[in-house]
């Protein structure tokens, strides 16, 4: 008997969806920072065993969109409700359960209609036993059909038990992807994401949310990969901040990104970064399509 299915991860921003995805997949596919809206795409991670294939999807945090990019991010999250064999709705011990009540209502309807829904209470290492028991009781009333799993994705507590439960919940069927495939994304995509992660970690305020990264060239030689990437921002003032005095800020981002890219690609990397202005790209449908946000 072979089991396979789509396991989609949804929830509010900053509840630990990407940390959980990486823990379940065993690879660092989704970027992780303490800032909201870190994940912009629906990112797939595939776990293969002799008798199973789990196709995980990490999705952007559910939010009320203010511009076109955020509207597309919300669509990625909504699409995860359509094709899930197992849905992981992630909350955490300090999550505001009143946020995005409409989305939660859709999750309730999925659970009531028979879709396997696992309610994940994350970050339990940050609370007391009494508070956790109250949360479990609360979620039993909110999602009575869901199975509840208190975990700490960061500390890997409860992740193995969750993994086993997901495996048992998968329907019988053949693999959807070749057994040696890890993700549906290209190496270029993950290079973009690693660079963007360093921008999220090294700049404040609006800068990280106004930035998109695009690999312009990716040349693999025998002993080195030569990568040229462009960091796009929305205004000239942002460009100056990203570059920094005498290029110091951009050099720091490049150095940190290169180390992680080398670890990810398992090869020496030469990385060049450039900064350009693409005015109001987050609200421009054509530019969003160019950057890989499918708006159809």
BALOBA-1460 file (C-alpha; in Angstrom, 3 decimals):
// residues 296
<rec num="1" residu="x" x="0.000" y="0.000" z="0.000"/>
<rec num="2" residu="x" x="1.313" y="3.420" z="-1.005"/>
<rec num="3" residu="x" x="-0.003" y="6.698" z="0.439"/>
<rec num="4" residu="x" x="0.358" y="10.137" z="-1.136"/>
<rec num="5" residu="x" x="-1.289" y="13.510" z="-0.799"/>
<rec num="6" residu="x" x="-1.087" y="17.265" z="-0.508"/>
<rec num="7" residu="x" x="-0.495" y="18.633" z="2.989"/>
<rec num="8" residu="x" x="-1.121" y="22.384" z="2.984"/>
<rec num="9" residu="x" x="-0.034" y="24.722" z="5.777"/>
<rec num="10" residu="x" x="-2.119" y="27.854" z="6.442"/>
<rec num="11" residu="x" x="-2.602" y="30.350" z="9.243"/>
<rec num="12" residu="x" x="-2.047" y="33.931" z="10.338"/>
<rec num="13" residu="x" x="1.296" y="35.710" z="9.837"/>
<rec num="14" residu="x" x="4.122" y="34.927" z="12.264"/>
<rec num="15" residu="x" x="2.659" y="31.758" z="13.777"/>
<rec num="16" residu="x" x="5.570" y="29.584" z="12.624"/>
<rec num="17" residu="x" x="4.285" y="28.054" z="9.378"/>
<rec num="18" residu="x" x="7.662" y="28.208" z="7.626"/>
<rec num="19" residu="x" x="9.510" y="26.820" z="10.646"/>
<rec num="20" residu="x" x="7.037" y="23.943" z="10.748"/>
<rec num="21" residu="x" x="7.349" y="23.316" z="7.012"/>
<rec num="22" residu="x" x="11.141" y="23.112" z="7.248"/>
<rec num="23" residu="x" x="10.939" y="20.824" z="10.275"/>
<rec num="24" residu="x" x="8.539" y="18.436" z="8.540"/>
<rec num="25" residu="x" x="10.442" y="18.414" z="5.251"/>
<rec num="26" residu="x" x="13.870" y="18.191" z="6.873"/>
<rec num="27" residu="x" x="15.241" y="20.870" z="4.552"/>
<rec num="28" residu="x" x="15.435" y="24.650" z="4.772"/>
<rec num="29" residu="x" x="13.082" y="25.578" z="1.926"/>
<rec num="30" residu="x" x="11.092" y="28.471" z="3.429"/>
<rec num="31" residu="x" x="12.828" y="31.562" z="4.748"/>
<rec num="32" residu="x" x="12.275" y="32.284" z="8.425"/>
<rec num="33" residu="x" x="12.411" y="35.667" z="10.151"/>
<rec num="34" residu="x" x="10.543" y="37.290" z="13.028"/>
<rec num="35" residu="x" x="8.884" y="39.702" z="10.611"/>
<rec num="36" residu="x" x="5.388" y="39.201" z="9.244"/>
<rec num="37" residu="x" x="4.782" y="38.554" z="5.533"/>
<rec num="38" residu="x" x="8.107" y="36.752" z="5.110"/>
<rec num="39" residu="x" x="6.595" y="34.103" z="2.813"/>
<rec num="40" residu="x" x="5.193" y="35.538" z="-0.429"/>
<rec num="41" residu="x" x="4.719" y="32.428" z="-2.571"/>
<rec num="42" residu="x" x="3.200" y="29.003" z="-2.117"/>
<rec num="43" residu="x" x="6.341" y="26.895" z="-1.642"/>
<rec num="44" residu="x" x="6.239" y="23.132" z="-2.084"/>
<rec num="45" residu="x" x="8.411" y="20.637" z="-0.207"/>
<rec num="46" residu="x" x="8.218" y="16.928" z="-0.997"/>
<rec num="47" residu="x" x="8.994" y="14.153" z="1.488"/>
<rec num="48" residu="x" x="9.409" y="10.667" z="0.041"/>
<rec num="49" residu="x" x="9.439" y="7.249" z="1.658"/>
<rec num="50" residu="x" x="9.243" y="3.744" z="0.299"/>
<rec num="51" residu="x" x="5.486" y="3.621" z="0.851"/>
<rec num="52" residu="x" x="4.492" y="7.301" z="0.923"/>
<rec num="53" residu="x" x="4.892" y="10.747" z="-0.604"/>
<rec num="54" residu="x" x="3.932" y="13.894" z="1.339"/>
<rec num="55" residu="x" x="3.641" y="17.060" z="-0.746"/>
<rec num="56" residu="x" x="3.788" y="19.982" z="1.694"/>
<rec num="57" residu="x" x="2.907" y="23.575" z="0.786"/>
<rec num="58" residu="x" x="3.932" y="26.571" z="2.870"/>
<rec num="59" residu="x" x="1.730" y="29.608" z="2.218"/>
<rec num="60" residu="x" x="1.791" y="33.341" z="3.041"/>
<rec num="61" residu="x" x="0.145" y="34.430" z="6.262"/>
<rec num="62" residu="x" x="-3.543" y="35.277" z="5.933"/>
<rec num="63" residu="x" x="-3.992" y="39.058" z="5.958"/>
<rec num="64" residu="x" x="-6.267" y="41.866" z="4.821"/>
<rec num="65" residu="x" x="-4.556" y="43.043" z="1.611"/>
<rec num="66" residu="x" x="-3.612" y="46.677" z="1.067"/>
<rec num="67" residu="x" x="-2.062" y="46.374" z="-2.420"/>
<rec num="68" residu="x" x="-1.905" y="43.981" z="-5.353"/>
<rec num="69" residu="x" x="1.024" y="41.895" z="-4.083"/>
<rec num="70" residu="x" x="-0.783" y="41.206" z="-0.798"/>
<rec num="71" residu="x" x="-3.943" y="40.301" z="-2.700"/>
<rec num="72" residu="x" x="-1.971" y="37.683" z="-4.619"/>
<rec num="73" residu="x" x="-0.396" y="36.410" z="-1.395"/>
<rec num="74" residu="x" x="-3.907" y="35.918" z="0.014"/>
<rec num="75" residu="x" x="-4.871" y="33.985" z="-3.132"/>
<rec num="76" residu="x" x="-1.952" y="31.603" z="-2.558"/>
<rec num="77" residu="x" x="-3.361" y="30.917" z="0.926"/>
<rec num="78" residu="x" x="-6.919" y="30.472" z="-0.341"/>
<rec num="79" residu="x" x="-5.764" y="28.086" z="-3.068"/>
<rec num="80" residu="x" x="-4.337" y="25.836" z="-0.346"/>
<rec num="81" residu="x" x="-7.891" y="25.203" z="0.858"/>
<rec num="82" residu="x" x="-8.914" y="23.775" z="-2.507"/>
<rec num="83" residu="x" x="-6.508" y="20.886" z="-3.087"/>
<rec num="84" residu="x" x="-5.589" y="19.788" z="0.454"/>
<rec num="85" residu="x" x="-5.802" y="16.135" z="1.421"/>
<rec num="86" residu="x" x="-4.642" y="17.180" z="4.891"/>
<rec num="87" residu="x" x="-4.861" y="20.806" z="6.030"/>
<rec num="88" residu="x" x="-2.585" y="22.076" z="8.803"/>
<rec num="89" residu="x" x="-4.121" y="25.188" z="10.333"/>
<rec num="90" residu="x" x="-1.336" y="26.724" z="12.419"/>
<rec num="91" residu="x" x="-1.984" y="28.997" z="15.357"/>
<rec num="92" residu="x" x="0.250" y="29.810" z="18.312"/>
<rec num="93" residu="x" x="-0.101" y="30.495" z="22.002"/>
<rec num="94" residu="x" x="-0.346" y="34.272" z="21.577"/>
<rec num="95" residu="x" x="-2.201" y="34.343" z="18.263"/>
<rec num="96" residu="x" x="-5.102" y="36.749" z="17.867"/>
<rec num="97" residu="x" x="-7.894" y="34.330" z="16.972"/>
<rec num="98" residu="x" x="-10.168" y="37.164" z="15.842"/>
<rec num="99" residu="x" x="-7.888" y="37.979" z="12.908"/>
<rec num="100" residu="x" x="-9.188" y="36.820" z="9.530"/>
<rec num="101" residu="x" x="-12.327" y="35.192" z="10.873"/>
<rec num="102" residu="x" x="-13.632" y="34.696" z="7.319"/>
<rec num="103" residu="x" x="-10.685" y="32.469" z="6.443"/>
<rec num="104" residu="x" x="-11.136" y="30.427" z="9.605"/>
<rec num="105" residu="x" x="-14.800" y="29.969" z="8.699"/>
<rec num="106" residu="x" x="-13.704" y="28.386" z="5.407"/>
<rec num="107" residu="x" x="-11.425" y="26.027" z="7.359"/>
<rec num="108" residu="x" x="-14.372" y="25.062" z="9.584"/>
<rec num="109" residu="x" x="-16.465" y="24.222" z="6.524"/>
<rec num="110" residu="x" x="-13.635" y="22.075" z="5.145"/>
<rec num="111" residu="x" x="-13.399" y="20.132" z="8.401"/>
<rec num="112" residu="x" x="-17.182" y="19.688" z="8.548"/>
<rec num="113" residu="x" x="-17.216" y="18.376" z="4.958"/>
<rec num="114" residu="x" x="-14.716" y="15.620" z="5.732"/>
<rec num="115" residu="x" x="-11.283" y="17.075" z="4.909"/>
<rec num="116" residu="x" x="-8.718" y="16.036" z="7.502"/>
<rec num="117" residu="x" x="-7.846" y="19.224" z="9.391"/>
<rec num="118" residu="x" x="-5.074" y="19.273" z="11.980"/>
<rec num="119" residu="x" x="-5.110" y="22.265" z="14.318"/>
<rec num="120" residu="x" x="-1.509" y="23.028" z="15.247"/>
<rec num="121" residu="x" x="-0.897" y="25.042" z="18.447"/>
<rec num="122" residu="x" x="2.702" y="26.174" z="17.964"/>
<rec num="123" residu="x" x="5.254" y="27.756" z="20.321"/>
<rec num="124" residu="x" x="4.027" y="25.874" z="23.379"/>
<rec num="125" residu="x" x="7.478" y="26.348" z="24.927"/>
<rec num="126" residu="x" x="6.435" y="29.981" z="25.471"/>
<rec num="127" residu="x" x="3.412" y="29.301" z="27.669"/>
<rec num="128" residu="x" x="2.227" y="27.477" z="30.789"/>
<rec num="129" residu="x" x="0.439" y="24.140" z="31.015"/>
<rec num="130" residu="x" x="-2.723" y="25.846" z="32.265"/>
<rec num="131" residu="x" x="-2.816" y="28.293" z="29.350"/>
<rec num="132" residu="x" x="-2.184" y="25.477" z="26.901"/>
<rec num="133" residu="x" x="-5.063" y="23.435" z="28.327"/>
<rec num="134" residu="x" x="-7.353" y="26.441" z="27.958"/>
<rec num="135" residu="x" x="-6.243" y="26.879" z="24.348"/>
<rec num="136" residu="x" x="-6.895" y="23.222" z="23.552"/>
<rec num="137" residu="x" x="-10.385" y="23.538" z="25.034"/>
<rec num="138" residu="x" x="-11.009" y="26.747" z="23.061"/>
<rec num="139" residu="x" x="-9.974" y="25.148" z="19.762"/>
<rec num="140" residu="x" x="-12.087" y="22.070" z="20.453"/>
<rec num="141" residu="x" x="-15.105" y="24.385" z="20.442"/>
<rec num="142" residu="x" x="-13.914" y="26.362" z="17.400"/>
<rec num="143" residu="x" x="-12.976" y="23.351" z="15.241"/>
<rec num="144" residu="x" x="-14.672" y="20.305" z="16.783"/>
<rec num="145" residu="x" x="-13.832" y="18.064" z="13.790"/>
<rec num="146" residu="x" x="-10.123" y="18.955" z="13.829"/>
<rec num="147" residu="x" x="-7.382" y="16.953" z="15.530"/>
<rec num="148" residu="x" x="-5.292" y="19.157" z="17.825"/>
<rec num="149" residu="x" x="-1.492" y="18.953" z="18.048"/>
<rec num="150" residu="x" x="0.380" y="21.159" z="20.558"/>
<rec num="151" residu="x" x="3.965" y="21.527" z="19.301"/>
<rec num="152" residu="x" x="7.072" y="23.681" z="19.260"/>
<rec num="153" residu="x" x="8.343" y="23.704" z="15.677"/>
<rec num="154" residu="x" x="11.436" y="25.680" z="16.699"/>
<rec num="155" residu="x" x="12.388" y="23.128" z="19.363"/>
<rec num="156" residu="x" x="11.108" y="20.173" z="17.267"/>
<rec num="157" residu="x" x="8.832" y="19.134" z="20.152"/>
<rec num="158" residu="x" x="5.858" y="17.109" z="18.904"/>
<rec num="159" residu="x" x="6.938" y="17.343" z="15.243"/>
<rec num="160" residu="x" x="7.717" y="13.622" z="14.873"/>
<rec num="161" residu="x" x="4.294" y="12.659" z="16.254"/>
<rec num="162" residu="x" x="2.636" y="15.144" z="13.891"/>
<rec num="163" residu="x" x="4.598" y="13.723" z="10.953"/>
<rec num="164" residu="x" x="3.397" y="10.205" z="11.755"/>
<rec num="165" residu="x" x="-0.216" y="11.374" z="12.064"/>
<rec num="166" residu="x" x="-0.034" y="13.135" z="8.692"/>
<rec num="167" residu="x" x="1.366" y="10.004" z="7.067"/>
<rec num="168" residu="x" x="-1.512" y="7.909" z="8.425"/>
<rec num="169" residu="x" x="-4.041" y="10.488" z="7.214"/>
<rec num="170" residu="x" x="-2.851" y="10.442" z="3.584"/>
<rec num="171" residu="x" x="-5.110" y="8.672" z="1.085"/>
<rec num="172" residu="x" x="-3.911" y="5.623" z="-0.775"/>
<rec num="173" residu="x" x="-2.469" y="6.378" z="-4.191"/>
<rec num="174" residu="x" x="0.641" y="6.606" z="-6.353"/>
<rec num="175" residu="x" x="3.301" y="9.326" z="-6.035"/>
<rec num="176" residu="x" x="2.541" y="12.642" z="-7.730"/>
<rec num="177" residu="x" x="6.201" y="13.494" z="-8.342"/>
<rec num="178" residu="x" x="9.427" y="11.558" z="-8.973"/>
<rec num="179" residu="x" x="10.727" y="10.104" z="-5.715"/>
<rec num="180" residu="x" x="14.012" y="12.063" z="-5.938"/>
<rec num="181" residu="x" x="12.280" y="15.452" z="-6.283"/>
<rec num="182" residu="x" x="12.437" y="17.772" z="-3.272"/>
<rec num="183" residu="x" x="10.445" y="20.802" z="-4.433"/>
<rec num="184" residu="x" x="8.647" y="22.368" z="-7.394"/>
<rec num="185" residu="x" x="10.844" y="25.478" z="-7.278"/>
<rec num="186" residu="x" x="14.084" y="26.097" z="-9.171"/>
<rec num="187" residu="x" x="17.527" y="26.791" z="-7.723"/>
<rec num="188" residu="x" x="17.145" y="30.391" z="-8.926"/>
<rec num="189" residu="x" x="13.978" y="30.759" z="-6.841"/>
<rec num="190" residu="x" x="15.786" y="29.695" z="-3.672"/>
<rec num="191" residu="x" x="18.704" y="32.027" z="-4.430"/>
<rec num="192" residu="x" x="16.155" y="34.862" z="-4.653"/>
<rec num="193" residu="x" x="14.610" y="33.798" z="-1.354"/>
<rec num="194" residu="x" x="17.951" y="33.588" z="0.472"/>
<rec num="195" residu="x" x="18.911" y="37.101" z="-0.669"/>
<rec num="196" residu="x" x="15.477" y="38.417" z="0.313"/>
<rec num="197" residu="x" x="15.814" y="36.796" z="3.729"/>
<rec num="198" residu="x" x="19.042" y="38.713" z="4.359"/>
<rec num="199" residu="x" x="17.276" y="41.923" z="3.383"/>
<rec num="200" residu="x" x="14.474" y="41.140" z="5.845"/>
<rec num="201" residu="x" x="17.031" y="40.582" z="8.594"/>
<rec num="202" residu="x" x="19.224" y="43.619" z="7.897"/>
<rec num="203" residu="x" x="16.803" y="46.458" z="7.094"/>
<rec num="204" residu="x" x="13.951" y="48.011" z="9.065"/>
<rec num="205" residu="x" x="10.558" y="49.546" z="8.442"/>
<rec num="206" residu="x" x="9.220" y="49.437" z="4.879"/>
<rec num="207" residu="x" x="12.448" y="48.487" z="3.074"/>
<rec num="208" residu="x" x="12.071" y="44.649" z="3.254"/>
<rec num="209" residu="x" x="8.455" y="44.792" z="2.059"/>
<rec num="210" residu="x" x="9.261" y="47.087" z="-0.887"/>
<rec num="211" residu="x" x="11.954" y="44.782" z="-2.261"/>
<rec num="212" residu="x" x="11.895" y="42.018" z="-4.860"/>
<rec num="213" residu="x" x="14.919" y="39.983" z="-5.969"/>
<rec num="214" residu="x" x="15.590" y="38.571" z="-9.433"/>
<rec num="215" residu="x" x="18.496" y="36.391" z="-10.531"/>
<rec num="216" residu="x" x="19.771" y="37.860" z="-13.781"/>
<rec num="217" residu="x" x="22.374" y="35.182" z="-14.537"/>
<rec num="218" residu="x" x="23.230" y="31.763" z="-13.061"/>
<rec num="219" residu="x" x="26.344" y="30.261" z="-14.646"/>
<rec num="220" residu="x" x="27.544" y="26.925" z="-13.301"/>
<rec num="221" residu="x" x="31.223" y="26.214" z="-13.914"/>
<rec num="222" residu="x" x="33.233" y="23.199" z="-12.839"/>
<rec num="223" residu="x" x="34.317" y="24.552" z="-9.452"/>
<rec num="224" residu="x" x="32.096" y="27.617" z="-8.938"/>
<rec num="225" residu="x" x="28.636" y="29.038" z="-9.653"/>
<rec num="226" residu="x" x="28.597" y="32.677" z="-10.792"/>
<rec num="227" residu="x" x="25.361" y="34.441" z="-9.859"/>
<rec num="228" residu="x" x="24.260" y="37.970" z="-10.685"/>
<rec num="229" residu="x" x="21.091" y="39.228" z="-8.994"/>
<rec num="230" residu="x" x="19.158" y="42.488" z="-8.977"/>
<rec num="231" residu="x" x="17.437" y="43.875" z="-5.881"/>
<rec num="232" residu="x" x="14.465" y="45.971" z="-6.975"/>
<rec num="233" residu="x" x="12.964" y="48.638" z="-4.727"/>
<rec num="234" residu="x" x="10.203" y="51.184" z="-5.278"/>
<rec num="235" residu="x" x="11.933" y="54.525" z="-4.687"/>
<rec num="236" residu="x" x="15.352" y="56.191" z="-5.109"/>
<rec num="237" residu="x" x="15.517" y="56.896" z="-1.372"/>
<rec num="238" residu="x" x="15.178" y="53.155" z="-0.689"/>
<rec num="239" residu="x" x="17.953" y="52.409" z="-3.168"/>
<rec num="240" residu="x" x="20.377" y="54.578" z="-1.181"/>
<rec num="241" residu="x" x="19.485" y="52.865" z="2.092"/>
<rec num="242" residu="x" x="19.914" y="49.396" z="0.605"/>
<rec num="243" residu="x" x="23.349" y="50.245" z="-0.802"/>
<rec num="244" residu="x" x="24.511" y="52.066" z="2.328"/>
<rec num="245" residu="x" x="27.537" y="54.295" z="2.812"/>
<rec num="246" residu="x" x="30.231" y="53.303" z="0.315"/>
<rec num="247" residu="x" x="28.198" y="50.172" z="-0.438"/>
<rec num="248" residu="x" x="28.655" y="48.775" z="3.083"/>
<rec num="249" residu="x" x="25.052" y="47.608" z="3.627"/>
<rec num="250" residu="x" x="24.839" y="45.867" z="0.264"/>
<rec num="251" residu="x" x="28.219" y="44.164" z="0.834"/>
<rec num="252" residu="x" x="26.963" y="42.780" z="4.149"/>
<rec num="253" residu="x" x="23.807" y="41.373" z="2.556"/>
<rec num="254" residu="x" x="25.882" y="39.861" z="-0.250"/>
<rec num="255" residu="x" x="28.343" y="38.237" z="2.127"/>
<rec num="256" residu="x" x="25.632" y="36.695" z="4.321"/>
<rec num="257" residu="x" x="23.612" y="35.530" z="1.317"/>
<rec num="258" residu="x" x="26.618" y="33.984" z="-0.424"/>
<rec num="259" residu="x" x="27.394" y="31.782" z="2.584"/>
<rec num="260" residu="x" x="23.844" y="30.417" z="2.742"/>
<rec num="261" residu="x" x="23.651" y="29.959" z="-1.032"/>
<rec num="262" residu="x" x="26.895" y="27.963" z="-0.954"/>
<rec num="263" residu="x" x="25.465" y="25.771" z="1.786"/>
<rec num="264" residu="x" x="22.214" y="25.285" z="-0.145"/>
<rec num="265" residu="x" x="23.881" y="24.533" z="-3.507"/>
<rec num="266" residu="x" x="26.824" y="22.670" z="-1.972"/>
<rec num="267" residu="x" x="29.258" y="24.531" z="-4.201"/>
<rec num="268" residu="x" x="31.434" y="27.647" z="-4.136"/>
<rec num="269" residu="x" x="29.550" y="30.758" z="-5.252"/>
<rec num="270" residu="x" x="30.558" y="34.144" z="-6.661"/>
<rec num="271" residu="x" x="27.655" y="36.527" z="-6.027"/>
<rec num="272" residu="x" x="27.152" y="39.988" z="-7.510"/>
<rec num="273" residu="x" x="24.287" y="42.195" z="-6.315"/>
<rec num="274" residu="x" x="22.898" y="45.295" z="-7.994"/>
<rec num="275" residu="x" x="20.104" y="47.640" z="-6.867"/>
<rec num="276" residu="x" x="17.553" y="49.168" z="-9.232"/>
<rec num="277" residu="x" x="14.315" y="51.118" z="-8.833"/>
<rec num="278" residu="x" x="11.066" y="49.612" z="-10.165"/>
<rec num="279" residu="x" x="8.518" y="52.232" z="-9.186"/>
<rec num="280" residu="x" x="5.400" y="50.920" z="-7.400"/>
<rec num="281" residu="x" x="6.013" y="47.334" z="-8.586"/>
<rec num="282" residu="x" x="3.882" y="45.897" z="-5.747"/>
<rec num="283" residu="x" x="0.753" y="47.453" z="-7.290"/>
<rec num="284" residu="x" x="1.615" y="46.785" z="-10.939"/>
<rec num="285" residu="x" x="-0.016" y="43.623" z="-12.290"/>
<rec num="286" residu="x" x="2.414" y="43.331" z="-15.193"/>
<rec num="287" residu="x" x="5.485" y="43.622" z="-12.983"/>
<rec num="288" residu="x" x="4.058" y="41.108" z="-10.479"/>
<rec num="289" residu="x" x="3.604" y="38.578" z="-13.279"/>
<rec num="290" residu="x" x="7.194" y="39.254" z="-14.378"/>
<rec num="291" residu="x" x="8.398" y="38.449" z="-10.832"/>
<rec num="292" residu="x" x="6.518" y="35.148" z="-10.797"/>
<rec num="293" residu="x" x="3.253" y="36.045" z="-9.045"/>
<rec num="294" residu="x" x="0.622" y="34.265" z="-11.121"/>
<rec num="295" residu="x" x="-2.457" y="36.466" z="-11.046"/>
<rec num="296" residu="x" x="-4.701" y="34.264" z="-13.195"/>
